[in-house]
Amino acid sequence: MTWHLVTTDHPPQVGGLATWAGGIARALLAAGEPVRVHTRDRALEGRSPADFPYPLTPMWGRSWRRWSPLWARLSVAPRLKDGDRVLAATWPLALWLLGRAELSVSFHGSDLTRPPPLSGRERVLDAARLLPVSAYLGGLLGRRWTRLPMPIDPVEPVRRGPRLLTIARLVPGKGVDRVLRLGHRRGWPVTVVGDGPERPRLEALAKELGGDIQFTGRLAPEAIPWHGSRAVALFSEADPDGGGAEGLGITLLEAAARGLPTLGSRCGGVPEAAMIVLDPEDDSAVTGRLPDVDEAQHWLRARHGSQRAVDVLRGGEPPTPNGYESDP
């Protein structure tokens, strides 16, 4: 039996879905589970499939927003054998694989919080095992679901410092302006990692606020300046119509893995990824002691991790209603 992980994003790409895909593949491999990854060819950014520790098949195709079900079927279906399992990173990738193997589908955010780009989502929800990465997303499914822990484990702690760090695409809804204002009011220097169309507006706001605010642009994972951070913040906001809320907030989990405390807004699944949930306009929420290294890493171990993810993929069901594993 082989696991076939089907994903549009994959390392060396950066972003939550790419991080998840690489982590899941490595977790299955470490647990002794045969795994093959299928990802679109441009996700490899010039890397060879031989560069990865697991078999990897590039998926060829154009117009991934419209035709992703076709490209996934052409890549995956010919390689399926009796007993194989398919884990699709998004529901469109699973659409034309229904009935061809034991099928699981993960959900990460906009695949549920925004209008679907294709028809057929209800067919997938009715036929596949549903594995959202947060209870918030699970609550949007309207069917039985099991939360899939993120395959993120504690690593060597980083050296703490004075800076407030945020890592996000610079687009509306990520709340980077709220991070800048909180840092300004608290007198904390701020580092912004990421790029996007909102950058000119945010740089103008930083100039208006004054103080030490640095924009690094988009960075590779190994270049993120975790060292010297006091905490990592994600203050996402939903769209005015209530849609588009953050599905979880993987950068907060990566920070906790390094022993850093995390601050999050009450938006979508962010409260499930943050150690301290607050209103960014309320300074009283961050006047107390921040969690230390051991507390941060214990918080992560209790909720996520590679082995927890593999256990759920193998069929383990958390013993609580709706398949959600409550906080210990």
VEXDREN-2710 file (C-alpha; in Angstrom, 1 decimal):
% VEXDREN-2710
k/r/px/py/pz
1/MET/0.0/0.0/0.0
2/THR/1.4/3.4/-1.1
3/TRP/0.3/6.9/0.0
4/HIS/-0.1/9.2/-3.0
5/LEU/0.1/12.8/-1.9
6/VAL/-1.3/15.1/-4.5
7/THR/-0.5/18.8/-4.1
8/THR/-0.1/21.9/-6.2
9/ASP/2.5/23.4/-3.9
10/HIS/5.7/21.7/-2.6
11/PRO/9.1/22.8/-1.3
12/PRO/11.2/24.6/-2.4
13/GLN/8.2/26.8/-2.7
14/VAL/7.3/28.8/0.4
15/GLY/3.9/29.1/2.0
16/GLY/1.6/27.1/4.2
17/LEU/0.5/24.5/1.7
18/ALA/4.1/23.8/0.5
19/THR/5.3/23.5/4.1
20/TRP/2.4/21.1/4.9
21/ALA/3.0/19.0/1.9
22/GLY/6.7/18.5/2.5
23/GLY/6.1/17.9/6.2
24/ILE/3.4/15.2/5.6
25/ALA/5.6/13.4/3.0
26/ARG/8.5/13.3/5.4
27/ALA/6.3/12.3/8.3
28/LEU/4.9/9.3/6.4
29/LEU/8.4/8.3/5.2
30/ALA/9.8/8.5/8.7
31/ALA/6.9/6.3/10.0
32/GLY/7.7/3.6/7.4
33/GLU/4.8/4.3/5.1
34/PRO/5.5/4.1/1.4
35/VAL/4.7/7.6/-0.1
36/ARG/4.8/9.1/-3.6
37/VAL/4.3/12.9/-4.0
38/HIS/2.6/14.3/-7.1
39/THR/3.1/18.0/-7.6
40/ARG/2.9/20.4/-10.5
41/ASP/6.2/20.7/-12.3
42/ARG/6.7/24.4/-11.7
43/ALA/6.4/23.9/-7.9
44/LEU/9.9/22.4/-8.0
45/GLU/11.4/25.6/-9.2
46/GLY/14.1/23.9/-11.2
47/ARG/14.8/21.2/-8.6
48/SER/15.1/17.6/-9.8
49/PRO/12.7/14.9/-8.4
50/ALA/15.8/13.0/-7.4
51/ASP/16.6/15.8/-4.9
52/PHE/13.9/14.6/-2.5
53/PRO/14.0/11.7/-0.1
54/TYR/10.7/10.2/-1.4
55/PRO/9.6/9.4/-5.0
56/LEU/8.2/12.5/-6.7
57/THR/6.2/12.7/-9.9
58/PRO/5.9/16.2/-11.6
59/MET/2.3/16.9/-12.8
60/TRP/2.3/18.6/-16.2
61/GLY/-0.5/20.9/-17.2
62/ARG/-1.7/24.4/-17.8
63/SER/-4.5/26.5/-16.3
64/TRP/-4.4/24.9/-12.9
65/ARG/-7.3/26.8/-11.6
66/ARG/-9.6/25.4/-14.2
67/TRP/-8.1/22.0/-15.1
68/SER/-6.3/20.8/-11.9
69/PRO/-8.7/17.8/-11.6
70/LEU/-7.6/16.6/-15.1
71/TRP/-3.9/17.0/-14.5
72/ALA/-4.1/15.2/-11.1
73/ARG/-6.0/12.3/-12.7
74/LEU/-3.5/11.9/-15.5
75/SER/-0.6/11.8/-13.1
76/VAL/-2.1/9.8/-10.3
77/ALA/-4.6/7.3/-11.7
78/PRO/-2.2/5.3/-13.8
79/ARG/0.0/4.6/-10.7
80/LEU/-2.7/3.5/-8.3
81/LYS/-2.9/-0.2/-7.2
82/ASP/-5.3/-2.0/-5.0
83/GLY/-5.0/-0.8/-1.5
84/ASP/-3.3/2.5/-2.3
85/ARG/-4.5/5.6/-0.6
86/VAL/-4.7/9.1/-2.0
87/LEU/-4.3/12.3/0.1
88/ALA/-5.3/15.4/-1.8
89/ALA/-4.1/18.7/-0.6
90/THR/-7.2/20.5/-1.9
91/TRP/-10.6/19.2/-3.0
92/PRO/-10.3/20.0/-6.8
93/LEU/-7.3/17.7/-7.0
94/ALA/-9.5/14.9/-5.7
95/LEU/-12.5/15.5/-7.9
96/TRP/-11.6/13.2/-10.8
97/LEU/-10.0/10.6/-8.5
98/LEU/-13.3/9.8/-6.8
99/GLY/-13.8/6.0/-6.7
100/ARG/-10.3/5.1/-7.7
101/ALA/-8.7/4.6/-4.3
102/GLU/-9.3/5.3/-0.6
103/LEU/-9.4/9.0/-0.8
104/SER/-8.7/11.7/1.9
105/VAL/-8.8/15.4/1.4
106/SER/-7.3/18.1/3.5
107/PHE/-8.6/21.6/3.9
108/HIS/-6.4/24.7/4.6
109/GLY/-8.5/27.8/4.3
110/SER/-9.6/29.5/1.1
111/ASP/-10.7/26.1/-0.3
112/LEU/-13.6/26.5/2.1
113/THR/-13.9/30.1/3.0
114/ARG/-14.2/31.5/-0.5
115/PRO/-16.6/30.5/-3.4
116/PRO/-15.3/27.4/-5.1
117/PRO/-13.5/27.9/-8.4
118/LEU/-15.0/24.8/-9.9
119/SER/-18.2/22.8/-9.4
120/GLY/-18.1/19.5/-7.7
121/ARG/-17.0/20.3/-4.1
122/GLU/-20.2/18.7/-2.7
123/ARG/-19.4/15.4/-4.5
124/VAL/-15.9/15.4/-2.9
125/LEU/-17.3/16.2/0.6
126/ASP/-19.8/13.3/0.3
127/ALA/-17.3/10.7/-0.9
128/ALA/-13.9/11.4/0.7
129/ARG/-12.5/11.3/4.3
130/LEU/-12.3/15.0/5.3
131/LEU/-9.2/16.2/7.1
132/PRO/-9.3/19.9/7.9
133/VAL/-6.3/21.4/9.6
134/SER/-8.4/23.2/12.2
135/ALA/-11.7/22.8/14.0
136/TYR/-12.8/26.2/12.5
137/LEU/-12.5/24.7/9.0
138/GLY/-14.1/21.5/10.2
139/GLY/-17.1/23.4/11.3
140/LEU/-17.7/24.7/7.8
141/LEU/-17.9/21.3/6.2
142/GLY/-21.3/20.2/7.4
143/ARG/-20.1/16.5/7.5
144/ARG/-18.1/14.3/9.8
145/TRP/-14.5/15.3/9.8
146/THR/-11.2/14.6/11.7
147/ARG/-8.7/17.4/12.4
148/LEU/-5.4/16.7/10.8
149/PRO/-2.5/17.9/13.1
150/MET/0.2/19.9/11.4
151/PRO/3.4/17.8/10.9
152/ILE/5.5/20.4/12.8
153/ASP/7.8/19.3/15.7
154/PRO/10.0/21.2/18.1
155/VAL/13.5/22.1/16.9
156/GLU/16.5/23.8/18.4
157/PRO/15.2/26.9/20.2
158/VAL/16.3/30.3/18.7
159/ARG/17.8/33.2/20.6
160/ARG/15.2/35.6/21.7
161/GLY/15.4/39.4/21.3
162/PRO/13.3/42.5/21.2
163/ARG/11.6/42.3/17.8
164/LEU/8.0/41.6/16.9
165/LEU/8.1/39.4/13.8
166/THR/5.3/38.8/11.3
167/ILE/5.4/36.5/8.3
168/ALA/2.7/36.9/5.7
169/ARG/1.8/37.7/2.2
170/LEU/1.3/41.5/2.0
171/VAL/-2.3/41.4/0.9
172/PRO/-5.5/42.7/2.4
173/GLY/-6.8/40.5/5.3
174/LYS/-3.4/39.5/6.7
175/GLY/-3.5/42.3/9.3
176/VAL/0.1/43.4/8.9
177/ASP/-1.0/47.0/9.5
178/ARG/-2.3/45.9/12.9
179/VAL/1.1/44.4/13.7
180/LEU/2.8/47.6/12.9
181/ARG/0.5/49.7/15.1
182/LEU/0.8/47.3/18.0
183/GLY/4.6/47.4/17.8
184/HIS/4.5/51.2/17.6
185/ARG/2.3/51.5/20.7
186/ARG/4.4/49.1/22.7
187/GLY/7.7/50.5/21.6
188/TRP/8.8/47.2/20.0
189/PRO/10.8/47.1/16.8
190/VAL/9.0/45.1/14.0
191/THR/10.2/42.9/11.3
192/VAL/7.9/42.1/8.3
193/VAL/8.7/39.1/6.2
194/GLY/6.8/38.8/3.0
195/ASP/5.9/40.7/-0.2
196/GLY/2.7/41.6/-2.1
197/PRO/0.6/44.4/-3.4
198/GLU/0.1/46.0/0.0
199/ARG/3.8/46.6/0.5
200/PRO/3.8/50.3/-0.7
201/ARG/0.9/51.1/1.6
202/LEU/2.4/49.3/4.6
203/GLU/5.8/51.0/4.0
204/ALA/4.0/54.4/4.0
205/LEU/2.3/53.5/7.2
206/ALA/5.7/52.5/8.8
207/LYS/7.2/55.8/7.8
208/GLU/4.2/57.6/9.3
209/LEU/4.5/55.6/12.6
210/GLY/8.3/56.0/12.8
211/GLY/10.6/53.7/14.8
212/ASP/12.4/50.6/13.8
213/ILE/10.3/48.8/11.2
214/GLN/12.1/46.5/8.7
215/PHE/10.7/45.0/5.6
216/THR/12.7/42.0/4.3
217/GLY/10.6/41.0/1.4
218/ARG/9.9/37.3/0.6
219/LEU/12.5/35.0/2.1
220/ALA/13.4/31.3/1.8
221/PRO/12.4/29.4/5.0
222/GLU/16.1/29.0/6.0
223/ALA/16.5/32.8/5.9
224/ILE/13.6/33.8/8.1
225/PRO/15.0/35.9/11.0
226/TRP/13.6/34.0/13.9
227/HIS/16.6/34.8/16.0
228/GLY/16.2/38.1/17.9
229/SER/12.4/37.9/18.0
230/ARG/10.4/38.5/21.2
231/ALA/7.2/37.0/19.6
232/VAL/5.6/36.2/16.3
233/ALA/2.2/37.8/15.4
234/LEU/-0.6/37.0/12.9
235/PHE/-3.5/39.4/13.1
236/SER/-5.6/38.3/10.2
237/GLU/-9.0/39.7/9.4
238/ALA/-12.0/38.3/7.5
239/ASP/-13.4/40.0/4.4
240/PRO/-16.1/42.6/5.0
241/ASP/-18.7/39.9/4.1
242/GLY/-17.2/37.5/6.7
243/GLY/-15.5/35.3/4.1
244/GLY/-11.8/34.5/3.5
245/ALA/-10.9/34.0/7.1
246/GLU/-7.5/32.4/7.9
247/GLY/-7.7/28.6/8.1
248/LEU/-5.1/28.2/10.8
249/GLY/-1.8/30.1/10.7
250/ILE/1.2/27.8/10.1
251/THR/3.8/30.5/10.7
252/LEU/2.7/30.6/14.4
253/LEU/3.2/26.9/14.7
254/GLU/6.7/27.2/13.2
255/ALA/7.5/29.9/15.7
256/ALA/6.3/27.7/18.6
257/ALA/8.5/24.9/17.3
258/ARG/11.5/27.3/17.8
259/GLY/10.4/28.2/21.3
260/LEU/8.9/31.6/20.5
261/PRO/5.6/32.8/21.9
262/THR/2.8/33.6/19.4
263/LEU/0.1/36.3/19.2
264/GLY/-3.0/35.9/17.1
265/SER/-6.3/37.6/16.4
266/ARG/-9.8/36.1/16.8
267/CYS/-10.2/35.3/13.1
268/GLY/-11.0/31.9/11.6
269/GLY/-8.6/29.2/12.8
270/VAL/-5.9/31.6/14.1
271/PRO/-6.9/31.1/17.8
272/GLU/-6.0/27.4/17.4
273/ALA/-2.5/28.3/16.3
274/ALA/-1.7/31.2/18.8
275/MET/-0.7/30.9/22.4
276/ILE/-2.1/34.3/23.2
277/VAL/-5.3/35.4/21.4
278/LEU/-6.0/39.1/21.6
279/ASP/-7.6/42.2/20.1
280/PRO/-4.6/43.9/18.4
281/GLU/-6.0/47.3/19.6
282/ASP/-6.0/46.2/23.2
283/ASP/-2.5/46.7/24.7
284/SER/-3.5/45.2/28.1
285/ALA/-3.5/41.8/26.4
286/VAL/0.3/41.7/26.1
287/THR/1.5/43.3/29.3
288/GLY/2.1/40.1/31.2
289/ARG/4.9/37.5/30.9
290/LEU/5.2/35.8/27.5
291/PRO/5.5/32.0/27.5
292/ASP/9.1/30.8/27.8
293/VAL/10.8/28.2/25.5
294/ASP/9.6/25.1/27.3
295/GLU/6.1/26.4/27.5
296/ALA/6.0/27.2/23.8
297/GLN/7.3/23.9/22.7
298/HIS/5.1/22.0/25.1
299/TRP/2.1/23.9/23.7
300/LEU/3.0/22.7/20.2
301/ARG/3.6/19.0/21.2
302/ALA/0.2/18.9/22.9
303/ARG/-1.6/19.8/19.7
304/HIS/0.5/18.9/16.6
305/GLY/3.5/16.9/15.4
306/SER/4.5/14.4/12.7
307/GLN/3.5/11.3/14.7
308/ARG/0.1/12.8/15.5
309/ALA/-0.5/13.5/11.8
310/VAL/0.5/10.0/10.8
311/ASP/-1.7/8.4/13.4
312/VAL/-4.7/10.3/12.1
313/LEU/-3.9/9.4/8.5
314/ARG/-3.7/5.8/9.4
315/GLY/-7.3/6.0/10.6
316/GLY/-7.0/7.1/14.2
317/GLU/-10.0/9.0/15.5
318/PRO/-9.7/11.5/18.3
319/PRO/-12.2/10.4/21.1
320/THR/-14.2/13.6/21.1
321/PRO/-17.3/14.8/19.2
322/ASN/-16.9/15.7/15.5
323/GLY/-13.5/14.1/15.4
324/TYR/-11.8/17.1/17.0
325/GLU/-9.1/16.5/19.5
326/SER/-9.7/19.0/22.3
327/ASP/-6.9/20.9/24.0
328/PRO/-5.4/18.9/26.9
END
